[in-house]
């Protein structure tokens, strides 16, 4: 793949107007070279501003970089050029699903399927979102994370005193560590708050840790609560952040129901 990047780069240098910038940008994106991919695509868009697939690629690069709001704006602008663009509808469906807006996700995925009914990735995505939507209708209001993947092993809501409120954390060896982890979260949060206060960085938003056996994201759905998400290492940071946002929305709703 390195040779492909080298050859495409050389071709683009020979002909700056060449369409190979799309292939080069996609290769760089899949390799995780997001800054380089962004530069290549933006330069290509300066020369080909109406190329819808380039806008779509740029939005996907933004998602990988966890710049989700910018990606949404790019896809929405793309639909002003081509209202039937499958990639834009699929991408917006993904973003709305991550935010917990299942109705909007279904609308965009159905439009994506209408653009190409043979696209199996869209078929599968639409089926998955429909299943989630159906489960939400029947979910138990006492369960904060009903229907969420990993609610029984890698999703934990705790208060700032270190008390587990909902979800569980189970180690890869099968040991339930919910109470221990909840207790540690209180101390970790205090250290983070002390650090950002000393550095005058403002309020902390989230903590992401890449470990040997998995990735961890810690955020605060409400002033008095903490949410920990644990996932395999192969889950991209963008997807992890989207999942955490949706779980945070569910936690806030649940906390509101539980508050006297």
VENRACOR-V506474 format. One record per pair of residues at least 4 apart in sequence whose ideal C-beta (glycine too) atoms are under 6 Angstrom apart, sorted by the first residue. I is the first residue (numbers start at 1). J is the second residue. Records with the same first field share a line. If there is no record, write none. Layout:
I->J, J
//
This chain:
4->27
5->27
8->20, 23, 24
11->18, 20
12->18, 20, 21
17->47
20->24
21->25, 40, 44
24->40
25->37, 40, 41, 57
28->33, 36, 37
29->37, 61
33->37
34->61, 64, 65
37->61
38->61
41->54, 57, 58
44->48, 54
45->49, 54
52->78, 81, 82, 85
55->74, 78
56->87
58->74
59->71, 74, 75, 91
62->67, 70, 71
63->71, 238
64->238
66->237, 238, 241
72->95
75->88, 91, 92
78->85, 88
79->83, 88
84->115
86->90, 112, 115, 116
89->108, 111, 112
90->112, 122
92->108
93->105, 108, 109
96->101, 104, 105
97->105, 129
98->242, 246
99->245
100->246, 249
102->133
105->129
106->129
109->125, 126
112->122
113->117, 122, 126
132->147
135->147
136->147
139->146, 147
140->146
144->157, 166, 251, 254
145->151, 155, 167, 250
150->154, 155
151->155, 167
152->168
153->170
154->230
155->167, 229
156->167, 169, 228
157->165, 166, 167, 227, 251
158->164, 165, 182, 185, 226
159->163, 224, 225
160->186, 224
161->186
162->182, 183, 186
164->178, 179, 182
168->178
169->177, 178, 181
170->176
171->175, 177
172->213
177->181
185->226
192->204
196->201, 204
206->217, 219
207->218
208->217
209->216
210->215
214->230, 232, 233
215->231, 233
216->230
217->229, 240, 244
218->228
219->227, 244
220->226
221->225, 227, 248, 251, 252
222->252, 255
227->248, 251
229->244
231->235, 240
235->239, 240
//
